[in-house]
Each structure stands twice: as C-alpha cells, then as structure tokens.
Amino acid sequence: KHKRAARHRVGILARGGLPLYVVGRAARATRVMPASGHAVFPSIVYYGLCSSIMLVVNKVTISIIPLPGLVFCIQFLTTFLAISAGKSLRVLQVDDLTLAKAARFAPYVVSFVLSIYFNGKVLQYSNVETLITFRSCSPLAVSILDWAFLGRELPSLRSVAALLGVVCGAIGYVLCDSEFRMHGIGAYGWVSVYLVVIIFEMTYAKHMISNVKFDSAIWGTVLYNNALAVGPMLLLALGSGELGRLDSVPAEPKTVVVLHICS
C-alpha cells in the first residue's frame, strides 16, 4: 500500500513562506512511489517544521502588510520566476507552459487560489492556533470524500481513532476560546469558509491533477500553479479594495524585510 504521508515529502523542497505551501499543496496530488516508514517519517517532520515556520512568517507579514491578496501575488510571481530561472539554467526539469494543459489545470487553480486567499484572511483576522486547529480537522473529511468519490480505502480503525482525537481536541479548543465565548460561531467566519474550501481543494486536486500528465510531476505542477494563480489572486485583491489601501502600509524598512523573507 502507498503511504499517504509520502505525499508531503515534497515540503522539504521549498523555502520559508508561502512557496512551501504552494509546493506542498501542488504536489500533494501527484503520484508517488511507495516508501517505508523510516523514509517517510523524516519528511513528515521536515514538512511540519517548514509549515509551522511558514505560517508564522505569513502571519507576521500580513499583520504588517494587511493586504493578503497582493502579498500572495508577489509570492506566486517570485516562485514562478525562481522555477523558470532553474529551468533556464537546466537545474530543474520543468514542463513547458502550454495552453491546452493550462486549460485543463485551470479549474483546480481556482479552488487553490480561493484556499490561499481565505488562508490569508484567517491570518489577518485570527491567530495561527485557530488556523492550525481547523485545518487539522480536514484529513478526516478528505479521507471520507476520497472513499466516496475517488474509490480509495477508508482509514483503518487506528487511523480513524487518531483523526477523531484531533477533532475532539479542536472542539475543546473552540469551547475554551474567548473569541467563541464572546461572539459565538461568528468568530470563526473566515476560518470556516477556509476549511470548506480546503477540503474541496484537497479532494478535487487528486482527481484533477491525476488526469493531467506532467513530465516533471512536482515542478511541473508548481510552475502551472503559480503561473496561473497570479491573475485570479490579483483580481481578488483588486475586488476587495486592497489597491486602495496601499497607503496604509507603513513605509518602513521592516516592511521591505518581511516582504522579502516571505517571498
């Protein structure tokens, strides 16, 4: 049997900030070879470490630059340029951009962009703990949808017990959260939308990307993801009025530093 956790091994390939998120999410739906537990465990640890750093960096960036759509546009563009440079220098094997393949990949990019944008809104209005708590509940729903729509096996009883334990922990967090006590379920508006979108995106990604053939399964999907995501994310940023709020961003050295780090 293929190890589900092996999907995350690509997380170690990315730098700090959203590009890690882009690489991990884009490649999560690609097919990987079976791996032993000893080979998978370090990748899981590295992925968790990098993902945690990424969340903190993005939280700091968005707290200083409260324009998540524009910040993500810069990150997408930076990642696209970096991969294109690696391809030009023949350091990376990357698929060429073609209209036919982009058209087939576009529906997934829409759900991807929405999940990233809502992720940014959660970081803008909530804390990192809330985001982690809600996102940790997604594997249970995704595993059920995988079984229902993609013909995959249901998790073992031990896995189900572990996933239910995570959900119980999330419920405990919500009940103890002061924001929930003051504002009720309305305190979790953005993160609830994010959870629904990410569950759909993670499930649909496996179906969509498995039907699009890439010569380079990892870097090809990352290139297409970032190249196609810049436009829709820019539209979201403009539609939410972020361009008109550029004047509110402090013109200080720390602004340039955090933007450089997260890019």
Backbone as numpy.savetxt, mean C-alpha at the origin, in Angstrom:
# Nx Ny Nz CAx CAy CAz Cx Cy Cz
2.53 -26.78 -0.89 1.69 -25.59 -0.89 2.57 -24.35 -0.89
2.06 -23.35 -1.57 2.79 -22.08 -1.58 2.61 -21.38 -0.26
3.64 -20.77 0.22 3.57 -20.01 1.47 3.00 -18.63 1.17
1.84 -18.33 1.80 1.24 -17.01 1.55 2.18 -15.88 1.94
2.92 -16.11 3.00 3.78 -15.03 3.48 4.88 -14.69 2.50
5.17 -15.58 1.56 6.25 -15.32 0.61 5.92 -14.15 -0.29
4.65 -13.78 -0.38 4.30 -12.64 -1.22 4.96 -11.36 -0.74
5.26 -11.31 0.54 5.77 -10.05 1.11 7.28 -9.93 1.03
7.95 -10.93 0.51 9.41 -10.89 0.53 9.96 -9.71 -0.24
9.19 -9.22 -1.23 9.69 -8.12 -2.04 9.77 -6.82 -1.27
9.18 -6.76 -0.09 9.23 -5.53 0.68 10.63 -5.06 0.98
11.57 -5.99 1.06 12.94 -5.62 1.42 13.65 -4.92 0.27
13.02 -4.90 -0.92 13.68 -4.29 -2.06 13.55 -2.78 -2.08
12.64 -2.24 -1.27 12.33 -0.83 -1.41 13.02 0.03 -0.37
13.00 1.32 -0.65 13.55 2.28 0.29 12.48 2.69 1.27
12.85 3.54 2.25 11.87 4.03 3.21 10.86 4.92 2.52
9.64 5.00 3.05 8.61 5.83 2.47 7.66 5.02 1.63
6.78 5.70 0.90 5.75 5.02 0.13 6.27 4.06 -0.91
7.42 4.31 -1.59 7.88 3.34 -2.56 7.91 1.91 -2.05
8.24 1.68 -0.79 8.15 0.33 -0.23 6.73 -0.18 -0.34
5.80 0.69 0.03 4.40 0.31 0.00 4.00 -0.04 -1.42
4.47 0.77 -2.37 4.15 0.53 -3.77 4.72 -0.80 -4.24
5.99 -1.06 -3.91 6.61 -2.31 -4.33 5.90 -3.50 -3.70
5.69 -3.44 -2.39 5.06 -4.57 -1.71 3.67 -4.85 -2.21
2.87 -3.80 -2.39 1.49 -3.99 -2.80 1.41 -4.43 -4.25
2.27 -3.87 -5.09 2.21 -4.23 -6.50 2.63 -5.66 -6.74
3.63 -6.10 -6.01 4.16 -7.44 -6.24 3.46 -8.50 -5.43
2.57 -8.08 -4.52 1.92 -9.04 -3.65 1.07 -10.00 -4.46
0.58 -9.53 -5.63 -0.29 -10.37 -6.43 0.46 -11.21 -7.44
1.76 -11.08 -7.56 2.51 -11.86 -8.51 2.75 -13.26 -7.99
3.00 -14.18 -8.89 3.22 -15.56 -8.51 4.65 -15.74 -8.04
4.83 -16.45 -6.95 6.15 -16.67 -6.42 6.37 -18.16 -6.26
7.61 -18.55 -6.23 7.95 -19.95 -6.05 7.80 -20.34 -4.59
7.51 -21.59 -4.32 7.40 -22.03 -2.94 8.69 -21.76 -2.18
8.56 -21.44 -0.92 9.74 -21.15 -0.11 9.58 -21.80 1.24
10.68 -22.17 1.81 10.65 -22.79 3.13 10.40 -21.74 4.19
9.97 -22.20 5.38 9.72 -21.27 6.47 10.96 -20.49 6.85
12.12 -21.14 6.81 13.37 -20.46 7.16 13.68 -19.34 6.18
13.30 -19.52 4.91 13.57 -18.48 3.92 12.55 -17.35 4.01
11.32 -17.67 4.39 10.26 -16.69 4.42 10.33 -15.80 5.66
10.68 -16.36 6.80 10.62 -15.62 8.06 11.46 -14.34 8.04
12.72 -14.38 7.59 13.49 -13.11 7.56 12.83 -12.06 6.67
12.22 -12.50 5.56 11.56 -11.54 4.68 10.37 -10.89 5.37
9.65 -11.68 6.16 8.51 -11.13 6.90 9.00 -10.09 7.91
10.10 -10.41 8.59 10.65 -9.48 9.58 11.10 -8.19 8.90
11.82 -8.33 7.79 12.30 -7.14 7.07 11.12 -6.31 6.56
10.11 -6.99 6.03 8.94 -6.29 5.52 8.24 -5.52 6.64
8.06 -6.18 7.78 7.42 -5.52 8.90 8.19 -4.31 9.39
9.52 -4.45 9.44 10.38 -3.34 9.88 10.29 -2.17 8.91
10.44 -2.47 7.61 10.38 -1.40 6.61 8.99 -0.76 6.54
7.95 -1.58 6.66 6.59 -1.06 6.62 6.33 -0.13 7.80
6.83 -0.51 8.98 6.65 0.34 10.16 7.36 1.68 9.99
8.59 1.63 9.50 9.34 2.87 9.27 8.62 3.73 8.24
8.10 3.09 7.20 7.40 3.79 6.14 6.19 4.56 6.68
5.41 3.89 7.54 4.23 4.53 8.10 4.60 5.76 8.94
5.64 5.63 9.74 6.06 6.74 10.59 6.56 7.90 9.73
7.36 7.59 8.72 7.89 8.64 7.84 6.76 9.36 7.12
5.79 8.59 6.60 4.67 9.23 5.90 3.80 10.03 6.86
3.64 9.54 8.08 2.87 10.29 9.08 3.52 11.63 9.37
4.84 11.62 9.57 5.56 12.87 9.83 5.46 13.80 8.63
5.61 13.25 7.43 5.56 14.07 6.22 4.20 14.73 6.06
3.13 13.95 6.23 1.79 14.49 6.03 1.39 15.45 7.16
1.97 15.27 8.35 1.69 16.22 9.43 2.33 17.58 9.13
3.44 17.58 8.42 4.11 18.84 8.05 3.57 19.38 6.73
3.30 18.46 5.79 2.75 18.82 4.48 1.38 18.15 4.37
0.30 18.78 4.85 -1.02 18.13 4.88 -1.69 18.07 3.51
-0.94 17.60 2.53 -1.44 17.48 1.16 -1.09 16.08 0.66
-1.78 15.05 1.16 -1.38 13.67 0.85 -1.39 13.34 -0.64
-2.35 13.88 -1.38 -2.41 13.59 -2.81 -1.17 14.06 -3.54
-0.74 15.28 -3.28 0.45 15.83 -3.94 1.72 15.12 -3.47
1.76 14.78 -2.18 2.92 14.05 -1.65 3.06 12.70 -2.35
1.94 12.00 -2.51 1.98 10.69 -3.15 2.31 10.81 -4.64
1.88 11.89 -5.28 2.25 12.11 -6.68 3.76 12.19 -6.83
4.39 12.91 -5.93 5.85 13.04 -5.96 6.50 11.68 -5.73
5.95 10.90 -4.81 6.51 9.58 -4.53 6.37 8.64 -5.71
5.19 8.66 -6.34 4.98 7.83 -7.53 5.97 8.21 -8.63
6.09 9.51 -8.86 6.97 9.99 -9.92 8.42 9.64 -9.62
8.84 9.79 -8.37 10.21 9.46 -7.98 10.51 7.98 -8.21
9.57 7.13 -7.82 9.77 5.70 -8.00 9.82 5.33 -9.48
8.93 5.93 -10.27 8.92 5.68 -11.71 10.24 6.08 -12.35
10.76 7.25 -11.98 12.02 7.73 -12.55 13.18 6.84 -12.11
13.17 6.39 -10.86 14.25 5.54 -10.36 14.28 4.21 -11.10
13.12 3.60 -11.32 13.07 2.33 -12.03 13.44 2.52 -13.49
12.99 3.62 -14.09 13.34 3.90 -15.48 14.85 4.09 -15.63
15.46 4.76 -14.65 16.91 4.94 -14.68 17.62 3.60 -14.55
17.12 2.73 -13.65 17.71 1.40 -13.51 17.60 0.59 -14.78
16.49 0.77 -15.48 16.31 0.06 -16.76 17.28 0.59 -17.81
17.42 1.92 -17.87 18.33 2.52 -18.85 19.78 2.12 -18.61
20.14 1.98 -17.32 21.50 1.57 -16.97 21.68 0.05 -17.00
20.60 -0.65 -17.32 20.61 -2.12 -17.41 20.92 -2.78 -16.06
20.55 -2.07 -15.01 20.68 -2.63 -13.66 19.45 -3.46 -13.32
18.30 -3.04 -13.85 17.04 -3.73 -13.61 16.46 -4.23 -14.92
15.82 -5.39 -14.86 15.08 -5.89 -16.01 13.62 -5.47 -15.83
13.17 -4.58 -16.70 11.84 -3.98 -16.56 11.11 -4.05 -17.89
9.82 -4.33 -17.83 9.00 -4.38 -19.04 8.86 -2.99 -19.66
8.68 -2.97 -20.99 8.40 -1.72 -21.68 6.95 -1.32 -21.43
6.71 -0.01 -21.41 5.35 0.49 -21.28 4.64 0.37 -22.62
3.53 -0.35 -22.64 2.73 -0.49 -23.85 1.29 -0.11 -23.56
0.62 0.43 -24.54 -0.75 0.88 -24.36 -1.69 -0.29 -24.05
-1.48 -1.41 -24.73 -2.36 -2.56 -24.52 -2.26 -3.09 -23.09
-1.05 -3.20 -22.61 -0.86 -3.71 -21.25 -1.34 -2.69 -20.21
-1.12 -1.40 -20.50 -1.58 -0.36 -19.58 -3.10 -0.36 -19.48
-3.79 -0.60 -20.59 -5.25 -0.63 -20.58 -5.77 -1.78 -19.72
-5.09 -2.92 -19.77 -5.52 -4.06 -18.95 -5.18 -3.86 -17.48
-4.14 -3.09 -17.23 -3.67 -2.87 -15.86 -4.41 -1.72 -15.18
-5.03 -0.85 -15.97 -5.63 0.38 -15.45 -6.70 0.14 -14.38
-7.62 -0.83 -14.54 -8.64 -1.01 -13.49 -8.05 -1.27 -12.11
-6.97 -2.04 -12.06 -6.34 -2.28 -10.77 -5.73 -0.99 -10.21
-5.15 -0.18 -11.08 -4.50 1.06 -10.64 -5.51 1.98 -9.97
-6.74 1.98 -10.45 -7.77 2.83 -9.84 -7.97 2.45 -8.38
-8.14 1.15 -8.11 -8.32 0.72 -6.72 -7.05 0.94 -5.91
-5.90 0.80 -6.54 -4.63 1.04 -5.87 -4.49 2.49 -5.44
-4.81 3.40 -6.35 -4.70 4.83 -6.06 -5.66 5.23 -4.94
-6.88 4.70 -4.98 -7.85 5.01 -3.93 -7.36 4.53 -2.56
-6.78 3.33 -2.54 -6.30 2.79 -1.26 -5.14 3.63 -0.72
-4.26 4.08 -1.60 -3.14 4.92 -1.16 -3.63 6.28 -0.68
-4.58 6.85 -1.42 -5.11 8.17 -1.05 -5.81 8.11 0.31
-6.65 7.11 0.51 -7.34 6.98 1.80 -6.36 6.67 2.92
-5.30 5.96 2.60 -4.23 5.73 3.57 -3.66 7.07 4.03
-3.44 7.96 3.09 -2.92 9.29 3.44 -3.90 10.10 4.26
-5.19 10.01 3.95 -6.18 10.74 4.72 -6.27 10.21 6.16
-6.11 8.89 6.31 -6.09 8.32 7.67 -4.89 8.87 8.44
-3.72 8.90 7.79 -2.53 9.42 8.47 -2.68 10.91 8.77
-3.45 11.62 7.95 -3.64 13.05 8.17 -4.52 13.33 9.37
-5.55 12.52 9.57 -6.54 12.81 10.60 -6.52 11.83 11.79
-5.79 10.73 11.67 -5.73 9.77 12.76 -4.27 9.47 13.08
-4.06 8.56 14.03 -2.69 8.19 14.38 -2.30 6.88 13.70
-1.03 6.57 13.76 -0.51 5.37 13.10 -1.11 4.10 13.70
-1.34 4.10 15.02 -1.88 2.91 15.68 -3.24 2.53 15.12
-4.08 3.55 14.85 -5.41 3.28 14.30 -5.31 2.64 12.93
-4.42 3.16 12.10 -4.23 2.60 10.76 -3.77 1.15 10.83
-2.78 0.89 11.67 -2.25 -0.47 11.80 -3.32 -1.42 12.31
-4.10 -0.96 13.29 -5.13 -1.81 13.88 -6.17 -2.22 12.85
-6.66 -1.27 12.08 -7.67 -1.60 11.09 -7.10 -2.42 9.95
-5.90 -2.08 9.50 -5.32 -2.81 8.38 -5.00 -4.26 8.76
-4.71 -4.50 10.02 -4.40 -5.87 10.44 -5.61 -6.78 10.37
-6.81 -6.19 10.26 -8.03 -7.00 10.15 -8.30 -7.45 8.71
-7.61 -6.87 7.75 -7.90 -7.16 6.35 -7.57 -8.60 5.92
-6.52 -9.26 6.44 -6.23 -10.61 5.96 -7.37 -11.61 6.16
-8.15 -11.46 7.23 -9.26 -12.38 7.45 -10.30 -12.24 6.35
-10.66 -11.01 6.03 -11.64 -10.79 4.96 -11.09 -11.20 3.60
-9.82 -10.90 3.35 -9.20 -11.25 2.07 -9.15 -12.77 1.88
-8.83 -13.50 2.94 -8.76 -14.96 2.83 -10.12 -15.56 2.49
-11.19 -14.97 3.03 -12.54 -15.46 2.70 -12.90 -15.12 1.26
-12.57 -13.91 0.82 -12.85 -13.52 -0.56 -12.01 -14.34 -1.55
-10.78 -14.65 -1.18 -9.94 -15.52 -2.02 -10.61 -16.86 -2.24
-11.17 -17.40 -1.17 -11.85 -18.70 -1.26 -13.13 -18.60 -2.08
-13.89 -17.52 -1.88 -15.18 -17.38 -2.54 -15.07 -17.07 -4.02
-14.07 -16.25 -4.41 -14.02 -15.77 -5.78 -12.81 -16.27 -6.58
-11.75 -16.67 -5.91 -10.54 -17.08 -6.63 -10.25 -18.56 -6.49
-11.10 -19.29 -5.77 -10.94 -20.73 -5.67 -9.76 -21.17 -4.83
-9.33 -20.35 -3.90 -8.19 -20.71 -3.05 -8.68 -21.39 -1.78
-7.76 -22.05 -1.10 -8.11 -22.76 0.12 -8.40 -21.78 1.26
-9.31 -22.20 2.13 -9.54 -21.42 3.34 -8.36 -21.60 4.29
-8.12 -20.64 5.16 -7.03 -20.80 6.14 -7.29 -22.00 7.04
-6.22 -22.57 7.56 -6.34 -23.67 8.51 -6.97 -23.16 9.79
-7.39 -24.09 10.64 -8.01 -23.70 11.91 -7.05 -22.88 12.76
-5.77 -23.24 12.74 -4.79 -22.49 13.51 -4.65 -21.07 12.97
-4.68 -20.95 11.64 -4.58 -19.62 11.04 -5.83 -18.79 11.35
-6.99 -19.43 11.28 -8.23 -18.73 11.60 -8.22 -18.23 13.04
-7.74 -19.07 13.94 -7.65 -18.68 15.35 -6.75 -17.46 15.52
-5.62 -17.46 14.80 -4.70 -16.33 14.88 -5.34 -15.06 14.32
-6.04 -15.19 13.18 -6.68 -14.03 12.56 -7.81 -13.48 13.44
-8.57 -14.39 14.05 -9.63 -13.95 14.96 -9.05 -13.27 16.20
-7.88 -13.73 16.62 -7.21 -13.08 17.74 -6.84 -11.65 17.41
-6.40 -11.43 16.17 -6.07 -10.08 15.72 -7.31 -9.20 15.72
-8.42 -9.75 15.20 -9.67 -8.99 15.16 -10.14 -8.64 16.57
-10.04 -9.59 17.49 -10.43 -9.32 18.89 -9.56 -8.21 19.48
-8.27 -8.24 19.15 -7.38 -7.18 19.62 -7.79 -5.82 19.05
-8.21 -5.81 17.78 -8.66 -4.56 17.16 -9.92 -4.03 17.83
-10.84 -4.93 18.15 -12.06 -4.53 18.84 -11.73 -3.95 20.21
-10.79 -4.58 20.90 -10.36 -4.07 22.20 -9.75 -2.68 22.09
-8.98 -2.46 21.02 -8.38 -1.13 20.80 -9.46 -0.08 20.61
-10.46 -0.40 19.79 -11.54 0.55 19.52 -12.29 0.89 20.80
-12.59 -0.12 21.61 -13.35 0.11 22.83 -12.59 0.96 23.84
-11.28 0.90 23.77 -10.45 1.67 24.72 -10.01 3.02 24.17
-10.33 3.29 22.89 -9.88 4.52 22.25 -10.75 5.70 22.69
-10.11 6.76 23.12 -10.84 7.94 23.59 -11.63 8.60 22.47
-11.09 8.57 21.23 -11.79 9.17 20.10 -13.11 8.47 19.85
-13.11 7.14 19.99 -14.35 6.37 19.80 -15.37 6.70 20.88
-14.89 6.88 22.10 -15.80 7.21 23.20 -16.43 8.58 23.01
-15.68 9.51 22.41 -16.18 10.87 22.25 -17.05 11.02 21.00
-16.64 10.39 19.90 -17.32 10.63 18.62 -18.01 9.39 18.05
-17.88 8.25 18.71 -18.52 7.05 18.20 -17.85 6.55 16.93
-18.62 5.82 16.12 -18.06 5.23 14.90 -17.62 6.30 13.91
-18.15 7.52 14.04 -17.76 8.60 13.15 -16.29 8.95 13.25
-15.65 8.58 14.36 -14.23 8.85 14.52 -13.39 8.02 13.56
-13.99 6.97 13.00 -13.26 6.06 12.12 -13.76 6.11 10.68
-14.23 7.28 10.26 -14.76 7.42 8.91 -13.75 7.09 7.83
-12.62 7.80 7.82 -11.60 7.59 6.79 -11.01 6.20 6.84
-10.72 5.71 8.04 -10.07 4.41 8.14 -11.03 3.28 7.77
-12.33 3.46 8.00 -13.31 2.45 7.60 -13.39 2.35 6.08
-13.39 3.51 5.42 -13.39 3.52 3.95 -12.11 2.88 3.43
-10.99 3.22 4.07 -9.70 2.65 3.67 -9.71 1.13 3.80
-10.28 0.60 4.87 -10.30 -0.84 5.08 -11.09 -1.53 3.98
-12.25 -0.98 3.61 -13.06 -1.57 2.55 -12.31 -1.57 1.22
-11.68 -0.44 0.91 -10.97 -0.31 -0.37 -9.77 -1.25 -0.42
-9.02 -1.36 0.68 -7.82 -2.19 0.65 -8.17 -3.67 0.55
-9.29 -4.08 1.15 -9.73 -5.48 1.03 -10.07 -5.79 -0.42
-10.81 -4.87 -1.05 -11.13 -5.06 -2.47 -9.87 -5.05 -3.33
-8.99 -4.08 -3.06 -7.77 -3.95 -3.88 -6.87 -5.17 -3.76
-6.71 -5.70 -2.55 -5.84 -6.85 -2.36 -6.40 -8.10 -3.02
-7.71 -8.24 -3.02 -8.34 -9.40 -3.65 -8.35 -9.25 -5.16
-8.76 -8.09 -5.64 -8.86 -7.87 -7.07 -7.48 -7.88 -7.73
-6.48 -7.44 -6.99 -5.12 -7.39 -7.54 -4.67 -8.78 -7.98
-4.94 -9.79 -7.17 -4.50 -11.15 -7.49 -5.17 -11.65 -8.75
-6.45 -11.29 -8.92 -7.16 -11.71 -10.12 -6.67 -10.95 -11.34
-6.50 -9.63 -11.18 -6.16 -8.79 -12.32 -4.74 -9.01 -12.80
-3.79 -8.93 -11.87 -2.38 -8.99 -12.26 -2.00 -10.39 -12.73
-2.67 -11.41 -12.21 -2.37 -12.77 -12.66 -2.74 -12.97 -14.12
-3.61 -12.10 -14.65 -4.02 -12.19 -16.06 -3.23 -11.26 -16.96
-2.28 -10.52 -16.40 -1.43 -9.64 -17.19 0.00 -10.18 -17.10
0.55 -10.59 -18.21 1.86 -11.22 -18.21 2.96 -10.17 -18.25
3.91 -10.29 -17.31 5.07 -9.41 -17.26 6.33 -10.26 -17.37
7.30 -9.77 -18.15 8.59 -10.45 -18.22 9.32 -10.34 -16.88
9.17 -9.19 -16.23 9.71 -8.98 -14.89 8.52 -8.78 -13.95
8.16 -9.85 -13.23 6.93 -9.84 -12.45 6.91 -8.74 -11.38
8.07 -8.45 -10.78 8.11 -7.46 -9.72 8.27 -6.05 -10.29
9.39 -5.82 -10.98 9.67 -4.47 -11.43 8.72 -4.02 -12.53
8.18 -4.95 -13.31 7.20 -4.59 -14.33 5.94 -4.04 -13.71
5.41 -4.73 -12.69 4.20 -4.25 -12.03 4.43 -2.95 -11.30
5.61 -2.80 -10.69 5.91 -1.56 -9.98 5.99 -0.38 -10.95
6.61 -0.61 -12.11 6.72 0.46 -13.10 5.34 0.90 -13.58
4.51 -0.07 -13.94 3.17 0.26 -14.43 2.34 0.91 -13.33
2.45 0.39 -12.12 1.70 0.95 -11.00 1.98 2.43 -10.82
3.25 2.78 -10.76 3.64 4.15 -10.50 3.40 5.06 -11.70
3.68 4.57 -12.89 3.47 5.37 -14.09 2.00 5.72 -14.28
1.13 4.74 -14.06 -0.30 4.96 -14.28 -0.98 5.64 -13.10
-0.34 5.62 -11.93 -0.98 6.17 -10.74 -0.80 7.68 -10.61
0.18 8.25 -11.27 0.45 9.69 -11.12 -0.77 10.52 -11.53
-1.34 10.22 -12.69 -2.47 10.99 -13.20 -3.70 10.95 -12.29
-4.20 9.74 -11.95 -5.38 9.67 -11.07 -5.14 10.31 -9.70
-3.93 10.13 -9.14 -3.65 10.74 -7.83 -3.63 12.26 -7.94
-3.10 12.77 -9.03 -3.08 14.22 -9.23 -4.51 14.76 -9.34
-5.38 14.01 -10.01 -6.78 14.43 -10.11 -7.45 14.47 -8.74
-7.16 13.46 -7.91 -7.71 13.45 -6.54 -7.20 14.65 -5.74
-5.92 14.95 -5.91 -5.34 16.08 -5.20 -5.97 17.39 -5.63
-6.15 17.56 -6.93 -6.76 18.78 -7.44 -8.23 18.86 -7.04
-8.92 17.72 -7.12 -10.34 17.69 -6.78 -10.61 17.99 -5.32
-9.66 17.67 -4.46 -9.84 17.94 -3.02 -9.29 19.30 -2.61
-8.85 20.10 -3.60 -8.41 21.47 -3.32 -7.02 21.58 -2.74
-6.18 20.57 -2.92 -4.84 20.63 -2.32 -3.97 21.70 -2.96
-4.17 21.95 -4.25 -3.35 22.96 -4.92 -3.57 24.34 -4.31
-4.80 24.60 -3.92 -5.11 25.90 -3.32 -4.60 26.03 -1.90
-4.19 24.92 -1.28 -3.68 24.96 0.09 -2.17 24.88 0.15
-1.51 25.02 -0.98 -0.04 24.97 -1.00 0.56 26.08 -0.15
-0.13 27.23 -0.07 0.39 28.36 0.70 0.48 28.03 2.19
-0.29 27.03 2.64 -0.29 26.68 4.06 0.92 25.84 4.46
1.64 25.33 3.47 2.82 24.51 3.76 3.97 25.43 4.19
4.56 25.17 5.34 5.64 26.04 5.82 6.87 25.98 4.92
7.36 27.15 4.51 8.55 27.22 3.66 9.78 27.17 4.55
10.05 25.98 5.07 11.16 25.79 6.00 12.03 24.63 5.53
13.29 24.59 5.99 14.18 23.48 5.58 13.62 22.10 5.94
12.90 21.99 7.07 12.39 20.68 7.47 11.37 20.15 6.47
10.66 21.05 5.78 9.70 20.63 4.77 10.41 19.93 3.62
11.51 20.52 3.17 12.28 19.93 2.09 12.91 18.61 2.53
13.38 18.56 3.77 14.04 17.35 4.28 13.07 16.19 4.35
11.88 16.40 4.93 10.94 15.29 5.07 10.42 14.84 3.71
10.23 15.77 2.80 9.78 15.41 1.47 10.83 14.60 0.73
12.09 14.96 0.95 13.18 14.22 0.32 13.27 12.81 0.90
13.13 12.68 2.20 13.22 11.38 2.86 12.09 10.45 2.42
10.87 10.96 2.37 9.74 10.12 2.04 9.67 9.79 0.56
10.38 10.54 -0.25 10.36 10.30 -1.70 11.32 9.20 -2.09
